[in-house]
């Protein structure tokens, strides 16, 4: 069974962020992929942590027993006893931050506004003009029209056209026009120039699992998942319509999950956890383990995620406007 078909189950209740980091590293060393569902949420700010724990560790169902054994052994090595999953009083996280409530959609708009006046570096266009089209197409699964001198690639459920001779990018078929979007243009040019003919690993990882990701994806570079939580909390039908409208394919990986082909060799897996009696709603984005073979730096991944989130939110706005009053 490939990673794309795997169903994740809960194997451990976490007491704090430090315990999460230790367990994640131990399971990764044994080749067990992990999903963390933290309890920390801006809207609840630790309110349930004292009763239910800091969060849950999830592992593939077929490896759940092995994961539990490793976690139990780890607890013994560290001199402590494993906390029962239903314990009423797990330890709290002594270093958990106090989150400030902000409008997540406003934060995403601020990023777009700050980057709106930036221009793609001419050297990127120069390099693409000098590149061998057949070699570029082979690496990236793009199509090249030698008469029109244009590269065409799959972008979500539509096509994106890149014209090196005129330094133009054209995107059609999405609810928002991304043709002049700096972040998309930056990610696209780097993908065409440096993307590799590397098969997918079919192993999903979070942004924190990528080399350097635990440091980079903080503060200003936190992925804008809160904006999706705000848009789809209590609206699974809206999420389904919006996701499918931009090419999302529903999976049974965990929670409510969809797989997207953002660029030909770059899939995203979106996992949305609905609100329940224990947890506030949350949203997570996972990447194929090979993503750094296609986008060579973490800031390019961050930029492409911002574009993806805005495309999904735009699709949701269109879906809501078409619903009867």
Secondary structure per residue as TSV (DSSP state, phi and psi in degrees):
chain	resnum	aa	ss	phi	psi
A	1	X	-	360.0	130.3
A	2	X	-	-78.3	164.6
A	3	X	G	-60.7	-28.5
A	4	X	G	-68.4	-21.4
A	5	X	G	-103.8	1.2
A	6	X	-	-75.1	140.2
A	7	X	-	-104.9	127.9
A	8	X	E	-95.9	143.7
A	9	X	E	-131.0	158.5
A	10	X	E	-73.4	132.7
A	11	X	E	-121.6	-12.7
A	12	X	E	-164.7	144.6
A	13	X	E	-99.9	127.2
A	14	X	E	-89.4	146.2
A	15	X	S	-92.0	-33.0
A	16	X	S	-162.0	174.2
A	17	X	H	-64.9	-37.3
A	18	X	H	-62.8	-44.6
A	19	X	H	-60.3	-39.0
A	20	X	H	-59.7	-46.2
A	21	X	H	-62.3	-41.8
A	22	X	H	-65.3	-45.8
A	23	X	H	-68.4	-41.3
A	24	X	H	-58.1	-45.5
A	25	X	H	-64.6	-41.2
A	26	X	H	-64.5	-41.8
A	27	X	H	-70.5	-37.9
A	28	X	H	-62.7	-37.2
A	29	X	H	-65.0	-24.3
A	30	X	T	-95.3	8.5
A	31	X	T	76.1	22.9
A	32	X	-	-103.2	113.7
A	33	X	-	-67.8	152.1
A	34	X	E	-135.1	143.5
A	35	X	E	-120.2	132.8
A	36	X	E	-106.9	127.3
A	37	X	E	-111.0	91.9
A	38	X	E	-74.1	153.7
A	39	X	-	-87.1	-12.4
A	40	X	-	-67.9	127.8
A	41	X	-	-150.1	139.0
A	42	X	T	-60.8	-31.2
A	43	X	T	-77.7	-22.7
A	44	X	T	-112.0	-26.1
A	45	X	T	44.1	65.1
A	46	X	T	76.0	6.0
A	47	X	T	-64.5	-31.4
A	48	X	T	-102.4	-4.9
A	49	X	H	-60.9	-38.5
A	50	X	H	-65.2	-26.1
A	51	X	H	-96.9	-40.0
A	52	X	H	-116.2	-4.6
A	53	X	-	103.0	173.5
A	54	X	S	-77.6	-28.7
A	55	X	E	169.8	-172.2
A	56	X	E	-121.7	147.1
A	57	X	E	-100.5	128.8
A	58	X	E	-116.8	142.7
A	59	X	E	-136.8	161.9
A	60	X	E	-55.9	139.8
A	61	X	G	-54.4	-39.2
A	62	X	G	-73.4	-12.7
A	63	X	G	-114.0	10.8
A	64	X	H	-62.8	-45.5
A	65	X	H	-62.7	-42.8
A	66	X	H	-63.1	-41.2
A	67	X	H	-61.5	-42.3
A	68	X	H	-64.6	-37.8
A	69	X	H	-63.5	-43.7
A	70	X	H	-63.6	-41.4
A	71	X	H	-65.4	-40.9
A	72	X	H	-64.1	-42.7
A	73	X	H	-64.1	-39.0
A	74	X	H	-62.7	-40.0
A	75	X	H	-63.8	-39.3
A	76	X	H	-67.2	-40.9
A	77	X	H	-62.5	-36.9
A	78	X	T	-83.5	2.3
A	79	X	T	85.2	12.3
A	80	X	-	-120.5	167.7
A	81	X	-	-100.3	142.7
A	82	X	-	-63.7	134.1
A	83	X	-	-74.6	128.1
A	84	X	-	-58.2	147.2
A	85	X	T	-62.3	-31.6
A	86	X	T	-100.5	18.4
A	87	X	-	-58.3	139.1
A	88	X	S	-82.9	-18.3
A	89	X	-	-134.7	63.1
A	90	X	-	-68.7	158.6
A	91	X	-	-66.8	149.7
A	92	X	-	-92.0	165.3
A	93	X	-	-82.7	113.6
A	94	X	T	-70.9	-13.7
A	95	X	T	-116.7	14.6
A	96	X	-	-64.5	133.1
A	97	X	-	-74.9	157.7
A	98	X	-	-93.7	112.0
A	99	X	-	-82.4	143.6
A	100	X	-	-95.4	132.6
A	101	X	-	-73.4	122.0
A	102	X	-	-134.6	161.7
A	103	X	-	-76.8	110.8
A	104	X	H	-63.8	-35.8
A	105	X	H	-68.4	-35.4
A	106	X	H	-64.3	-39.4
A	107	X	H	-62.2	-42.1
A	108	X	H	-65.3	-40.4
A	109	X	H	-63.2	-35.2
A	110	X	H	-64.6	-37.7
A	111	X	H	-62.3	-46.1
A	112	X	H	-61.9	-42.5
A	113	X	H	-65.1	-40.4
A	114	X	H	-65.6	-31.0
A	115	X	H	-96.4	-4.0
A	116	X	T	-61.0	-32.2
A	117	X	T	-91.3	-2.5
A	118	X	-	-75.5	148.6
A	119	X	-	-117.0	145.8
A	120	X	-	-65.5	140.0
A	121	X	-	-64.9	132.8
A	122	X	H	-56.1	-31.5
A	123	X	H	-63.5	-28.3
A	124	X	H	-67.3	-44.8
A	125	X	H	-64.6	-41.0
A	126	X	H	-59.9	-44.1
A	127	X	H	-64.3	-38.0
A	128	X	H	-70.5	-34.9
A	129	X	H	-64.1	-33.6
A	130	X	H	-85.3	-13.4
A	131	X	S	-70.6	153.3
A	132	X	-	-79.3	114.4
A	133	X	H	-55.2	-42.0
A	134	X	H	-65.7	-34.7
A	135	X	H	-68.5	-42.4
A	136	X	H	-61.7	-47.1
A	137	X	H	-62.7	-38.5
A	138	X	H	-65.1	-40.9
A	139	X	H	-69.9	-40.1
A	140	X	H	-107.0	-3.9
A	141	X	T	64.0	26.5
A	142	X	-	-83.1	163.2
A	143	X	E	-111.9	139.0
A	144	X	E	-119.6	128.2
A	145	X	E	-98.2	108.1
A	146	X	T	-66.8	-25.4
A	147	X	T	-76.1	-46.9
A	148	X	T	-86.8	-11.0
A	149	X	T	54.4	53.2
A	150	X	E	-132.9	137.2
A	151	X	E	-93.1	137.1
A	152	X	E	-124.5	130.1
A	153	X	E	-131.8	156.2
A	154	X	E	-72.5	131.9
A	155	X	E	-134.4	106.7
A	156	X	T	55.0	-121.8
A	157	X	T	-100.5	15.0
A	158	X	E	-134.2	-163.2
A	159	X	E	-120.6	149.0
A	160	X	E	-123.1	131.2
A	161	X	E	-112.2	134.1
A	162	X	E	-122.5	122.7
A	163	X	E	-114.1	93.8
A	164	X	T	-60.2	-35.2
A	165	X	T	-63.9	-34.3
A	166	X	T	-109.2	3.8
A	167	X	T	54.6	50.5
A	168	X	E	-126.1	146.9
A	169	X	E	-125.9	136.3
A	170	X	E	-131.0	128.2
A	171	X	E	-122.2	129.5
A	172	X	E	-124.6	153.2
A	173	X	S	92.0	4.4
A	174	X	S	-107.5	155.2
A	175	X	S	-64.8	-18.6
A	176	X	S	-125.3	143.1
A	177	X	-	-82.6	116.2
A	178	X	-	-105.4	11.4
A	179	X	T	-60.9	-33.2
A	180	X	T	-109.1	18.0
A	181	X	-	-75.6	121.9
A	182	X	H	-62.3	-44.1
A	183	X	H	-65.1	-43.1
A	184	X	H	-65.6	-44.0
A	185	X	H	-60.0	-41.4
A	186	X	H	-63.5	-47.7
A	187	X	H	-64.1	-40.6
A	188	X	H	-64.9	-46.8
A	189	X	H	-64.1	-41.7
A	190	X	H	-66.4	-36.4
A	191	X	H	-63.3	-45.5
A	192	X	H	-65.4	-36.1
A	193	X	H	-80.3	-35.2
A	194	X	H	-125.8	-5.7
A	195	X	-	-59.5	147.6
A	196	X	-	-112.8	154.1
A	197	X	-	-80.7	67.1
A	198	X	-	-114.5	124.6
A	199	X	-	-66.6	150.1
A	200	X	-	-61.9	146.7
A	201	X	-	-81.7	-15.6
A	202	X	-	54.3	37.9
A	203	X	-	-131.2	117.5
A	204	X	E	-83.9	138.3
A	205	X	E	-134.9	155.6
A	206	X	-	-87.8	170.7
A	207	X	G	-62.4	-30.4
A	208	X	G	-74.7	-16.9
A	209	X	G	-81.8	-16.6
A	210	X	S	-72.8	148.5
A	211	X	T	-54.7	120.9
A	212	X	T	81.6	-2.8
A	213	X	H	-67.7	-33.8
A	214	X	H	-64.6	-25.6
A	215	X	H	-91.7	-39.5
A	216	X	H	-71.1	-45.0
A	217	X	S	-84.4	58.7
A	218	X	S	-133.5	170.9
A	219	X	G	50.2	-119.8
A	220	X	G	-68.1	-16.9
A	221	X	G	-105.4	16.6
A	222	X	S	-63.3	134.3
A	223	X	-	-63.8	140.1
A	224	X	-	-80.0	53.4
A	225	X	H	-72.9	-25.9
A	226	X	H	-60.6	-31.6
A	227	X	H	-66.4	-33.0
A	228	X	H	-74.8	-36.1
A	229	X	H	-60.8	-45.4
A	230	X	H	-62.2	-37.1
A	231	X	H	-76.7	-35.0
A	232	X	H	-114.3	2.9
A	233	X	T	-58.9	120.1
A	234	X	T	75.5	9.0
A	235	X	-	-130.1	59.6
A	236	X	H	-62.0	-32.1
A	237	X	H	-65.0	-40.2
A	238	X	H	-65.3	-41.7
A	239	X	H	-60.3	-43.8
A	240	X	H	-62.4	-45.6
A	241	X	H	-64.3	-45.6
A	242	X	H	-65.9	-43.9
A	243	X	H	-63.1	-46.2
A	244	X	H	-66.3	-31.3
A	245	X	H	-69.5	-20.1
A	246	X	T	-111.8	23.6
A	247	X	T	95.9	9.2
A	248	X	-	-70.0	138.5
A	249	X	E	-113.5	122.7
A	250	X	E	-67.0	138.4
A	251	X	E	-126.4	171.0
A	252	X	-	-112.2	31.1
A	253	X	S	-60.8	-51.9
A	254	X	S	-173.5	150.8
A	255	X	S	51.6	-139.5
A	256	X	E	-103.4	113.0
A	257	X	E	-130.6	145.4
A	258	X	E	-137.2	142.4
A	259	X	E	-105.3	133.1
A	260	X	E	-122.9	140.8
A	261	X	E	-97.8	98.8
A	262	X	E	-76.6	-48.6
A	263	X	E	-131.8	162.5
A	264	X	T	-49.3	-39.0
A	265	X	T	-107.9	16.3
A	266	X	E	-128.2	93.5
A	267	X	E	-90.1	149.7
A	268	X	E	-118.3	146.8
A	269	X	E	-118.5	116.8
A	270	X	E	-98.1	127.5
A	271	X	E	-121.3	120.5
A	272	X	E	-113.4	124.5
A	273	X	E	-101.9	122.1
A	274	X	-	-74.5	159.0
A	275	X	-	-64.2	137.2
A	276	X	-	-141.0	-170.4
A	277	X	S	-68.8	-16.6
A	278	X	S	-105.0	-39.3
A	279	X	-	-119.3	146.6
A	280	X	-	-74.8	160.9
A	281	X	-	-65.3	150.5
A	282	X	E	-151.4	162.1
A	283	X	E	-139.9	138.9
A	284	X	E	-135.6	149.6
A	285	X	E	-122.2	129.1
A	286	X	E	-116.4	156.1
A	287	X	E	-126.8	151.6
A	288	X	E	-63.8	143.3
A	289	X	T	-57.0	-20.9
A	290	X	T	-88.8	8.0
A	291	X	H	-59.6	-32.2
A	292	X	H	-74.1	-7.8
A	293	X	H	-80.0	-17.9
A	294	X	H	-105.3	-38.6
A	295	X	S	-119.5	113.6
A	296	X	-	-77.9	-3.1
A	297	X	S	-144.9	158.1
A	298	X	H	-67.8	-31.6
A	299	X	H	-68.3	-28.1
A	300	X	H	-69.7	-38.4
A	301	X	H	-63.5	-45.8
A	302	X	H	-57.9	-43.4
A	303	X	H	-63.0	-44.8
A	304	X	H	-67.4	-34.8
A	305	X	H	-63.4	-42.1
A	306	X	H	-58.0	-42.8
A	307	X	H	-64.1	-45.9
A	308	X	H	-59.3	-45.3
A	309	X	H	-63.6	-41.9
A	310	X	H	-66.1	-34.7
A	311	X	H	-66.3	-40.5
A	312	X	H	-67.8	-40.1
A	313	X	H	-66.3	-38.8
A	314	X	H	-64.2	-39.8
A	315	X	H	-63.9	-37.4
A	316	X	H	-65.3	-39.9
A	317	X	H	-62.3	-41.7
A	318	X	H	-64.7	-42.4
A	319	X	H	-62.9	-41.6
A	320	X	H	-67.6	-37.1
A	321	X	H	-69.1	-22.8
A	322	X	H	-90.3	-8.3
A	323	X	S	-77.8	142.6
A	324	X	-	-64.8	148.1
A	325	X	-	-64.9	360.0
